Structure formats: structure tokens, C-alpha cells
Amino acid sequence: MKDKLIPDTTAINPERREFIKKSTVLAGAAGIMSFVPDAIRNSVWAAGSDAPEKTEVKIGFIPLTDCASVVIASVMGFDKKYGIKITPSKEASWAAVRDKLVNGELDAAHVLYGLIYGVELGIAGPKKDMSVLMTLNNNGQAITLSNQLHAKGVKDGASLAAQIKKEPREYTFAQTFPTGTHAMWLYYWLASNGINPFTEVKSITVPPPQMVANMRVGNMDGYCVGEPWNARAIRDKIGFTAVTTQDIWKDHPEKVLGTTAEFVQKNPNTARALIMAILEASKFIDTMSNRSKVADIIKDKSYVNTDFDSIEDRMLGQYDNGIGKKWSDPNYMKFYNDGAVNFPYLSDGMWFLTQHKRWGLLKQHPDYLAVAKKVNQIELYKQAAAQVKVPVPKDPLRGAKLIDGVTWDPKNPKAYADGFKIKA
């Protein structure tokens, strides 16, 4: 029935078609799409006036397993299907990704959820209006502790807390960006074990690919990062996995496809094409029979630059914590999961804001929902998802119960942010 409501493109008279084409050039598709009815809008896309404003798109990434969807969209040619060419750009640090997004050197990036929100609110560098186009992955990060701690009996959060009390000194833990996901997982996990991450231990920022080398020379006692740099620490016999982030929050949001609000405003069709290409790549990666091929592609020096096994095992959900426990994890890193991964839930962005407030990065409560509605491009995502037949949830808010037993209720973010026993 729905298809019958969409007129055939031949139903649009020549004058109307010419008007739409000219308006697209003059005002940009964003302007047109704000007042053209849905039915006509869909037929306009079908007629080809959804041509990307920018056909070559430079997307930054950090060498991590979860950059896979950006890389695969390019390598496997999913981008060409939607009239764009994705050029993946390997970056040295999240700060470099931030700076290049803000100054326009990158069109978009595989980026930390909390980085985009931090820039939006001016607590992660220069303030700039930002956009989240889609979520790239759930799960698949971890906290690695040093073998020196394990030699003293540390194997998990509780034994770490006991060790810190038993032998007071400056314990140092690394995360990858002050407002980013890894910082929030690290702080949340430490606090859930009774350790204040700001007063009882020291926190430093280290780029993901440098984590293993820094632990090897004794610069930190532990770190939180994405794969493969937790698995690699075990293979190099310098650390062990104390906890995975999916154990902190099952199916948690992680990296996003982020850009500036200005890019979306100027290039809405390009942004939509990007989402569609990466949704196709995400489907490909989440077909388990493709994962070994994906691991083989992204292990290359141009991308993650590590050995195949360090990537493949955990991509397949095969975990070894390095101190005697092996398991098949059903909550491995997911890139699609029937579309559940990719929808930019408003509540996901709001959760990071609650943690920014919890740890004093935000001095006042923001308007949590309003910020999320501004940043997360839900309507654009829905348009793209409809084109590639990806289901979307009915509710843009979702709750969760985390490792400490506290339930995240996005309908009351202020109370949630203020309700933690350990906070700044």
C-alpha cells in the first residue's frame, strides 16, 4: 500500500522537475527537502536529483578493528554504488581527527562518540557544531592490566582495588581521549569497583596504536582501548584483559560516523550516500563467514598494521584473557546486527553527556535531549536506512543496566548523572 502513495517520476511535470534541479543548485538539497512532501521527495531521489554534492569523501580513521566498516566500504566498492568515492585517511590520534574534522581537512571520520559531543559543547577543544550520522559498532573494547599487577594477584576490578589499598603509590591508567568512549568505560569500571578515577589513580591520554608500546616500557598499569590492542598485549605477553566493555554495558554504543553540522548542511545527499555505503559494509562485516576476509584486509599496514590473529580471534568472538580463561563471547564486536547497531539513538549521546557531567567535564547540566536531537541526524539516517531496507527502531531512546547494577534511564538524565556515589 505504501508504494502506491509514491508517485511515479513521470508524474512530476517538466517545470516542477526543472524547479527542483535549480533549487538544489541554489539552495542545497537540505533547503528543498525541508518543504517537499515525503512522497514527492522519494520520487525526486528516484529521479536522480539526489546526486551527491561532493563525490570524493575523505574519511579519517584510527588504526582499530572498528574502523572496518569505513575501510570495507572503500575496498569492496560499496561507495561506488551510491555515487561517491571514500578515501580512508589514517590518523595518528583522536586529537588529530578532531582538529582535521573541525578545520575541514576531513569530511567525516570513524570517531569516538564522546569526542563529537565534547566538541559540540566545547569541552574537548574548540567548540563547533557537530553531527553524528550513524553508529558504527557496538561492543569490542576492553581494559588491559599489566602482567606486573597480575604477579601481585590482580585479576579483576575487585583485586585491583585491594591492591591499590594494600600498596599505595601512583597507579596510572591510560585512555584515548578525555571525553571519549574509552575514558568513560575506564572511569565507569574503576568507580564500579570503588576506585575514584580522578583522586585515587592517575589518568593519561595515549593514542590507541601506542598503548602496547607504552605499557611495555612501564608507562602505565592499565589502559582502556579498542581492539586489537588488548589482544595484542596478550600476544606480546605484557598484559591481560581484566574486563571487556560489553561486560560493562552489553551492546554499548562505541564509534560513530561523525562530521560537522556544516558538512551535513552543505552536502546532505553526500551524507546520505555515506550512510548507505557504510550500512552495506556493516552488513557485509556482520556476515560471520566474511569476518576472516575483513580481518585480512584491515591488518594491512595502510589500516590497522598488526598481525592477522590479533584481529581475527576477537572479531569472531573467541576470547582469551591471557591469564587462563578462554570463552566464546556472544556479545563480540557488532557492526550491523539487523540494523540495531547503526541507529543513532538519542539516548546513546545523552549517556555520554551524563558521564561528562558526572566527572566534572561539564560544570552544569546541559539540555540532554535537545543536544542529542541537534547532533544525532536521525531523519537523515532514516532516509538512508529506508533506501537500503535497514529496519529502524520505533523509539529513539533506549535504557540499559550497566555493570554496577545501575539502570540508565534516558527519561531522567539529570537524576542519573547526579545519582552516582563516586563522582567528581
Beta strands, then each sheet from edge to edge (+ up, - down):
strand 1: 56-61
strand 2: 85-90
strand 3: 108-112
strand 4: 130-135
strand 5: 141-146
strand 6: 172-175
strand 7: 202-205
strand 8: 222-226
strand 9: 239-244
strand 10: 255-260
strand 11: 318-320
strand 12: 326-328
strand 13: 400-401
strand 14: 407-408
sheet 1: 2+ 1+ 3+ 10- 4+
sheet 2: 7+ 6+ 8+ 5- 9+
sheet 3: 11+ 12-
sheet 4: 13+ 14-
end
